[in-house]
Amino acid sequence: MSHQNKQMLLYPFIQRLTALTLVSMTLSMFSVVTGFAAGNFLSRGETIHEVVQHFELKEKNKVFLEDCAVYIDDCIFTFSARSNFQGVQTQPLILYPDVYPAYKYYDEINVASLLEVVMGYWDEPGSPFLPEREISKIEALRMVMGAAGIYKWRDKSDLSIQEDNLYDRIQGVLQNSNWWYYFYTQFAQTSGFITEDSNWNPEDKVTKAELQRYIEKADQIARIYEKNNTSGDPSAQAKSSGS
């Protein structure tokens, strides 16, 4: 076979390889610029990083965090009660078996944990944080709501039979670790994060665009809360204002 014929046979392959290379380079550039892999869902570590940065949790809680550095045992008391990790340390601060000082989101995870915005998985050995696990929608909502100060964590004992007459619908939820979904789903519906007729699944994964939408909605509700200067449930205020 002549050299020219070989070139003709290889030309389509070279074209395809070039196209694939360009696509790969574009995706790589996207990842470098945004910090997220193109087309991927967010991890728990990436999400808490975005949340802590956006809501300026370090800056807004500077005094509290400085006090924690001095009285760390007092600061981690509540956290320890919600964790079965036996290896908690204070110097350096180790709250999870899978989050150490060398981890890129170590500071953000610890700050959010001390502020009770996040916690580990109680039902798993050592209550790990699992920072590389893709985050679910309900987990992302909980982080955003907590960081924005519009909805605080409620314990299982807060769930009453009378609450919205929905107790019978969640009996199954009460028997497993997902019982807390109820509180956040109800608040998300009444405050406009999600609509009742949507196909929203709390365990679906989250993209960066979806996280930004949650953050924008939380900012909106927080502004209403601040404007009304009330300690009541801001979801009612958001609903009455047509948001």
Buried (B, 14 or more C-beta within 10 A) or exposed (E): EEEEEEEEEEEEEEEEEEEEEEEEEEEEEBBEEEEBBEEEBBBBBBBBBBBBEBBEBBEEBEEEBEEBEEEBEEBBEEBBEBBEBEEBEEEEBBBBBBBEEEBEBBBBBBBBBBBEBBBBBEEEEBBBBBBEBBBBBBBBBBBBBBBBBBBEBEEEEEBEEEEEEEBEEBEEBEEEEBBBBBBBBBBBBBBBBBEEEEEBEBEEBBBBEBBEBBBEBBBBBBEBBEEBEEEEBBBBBBBEEEB
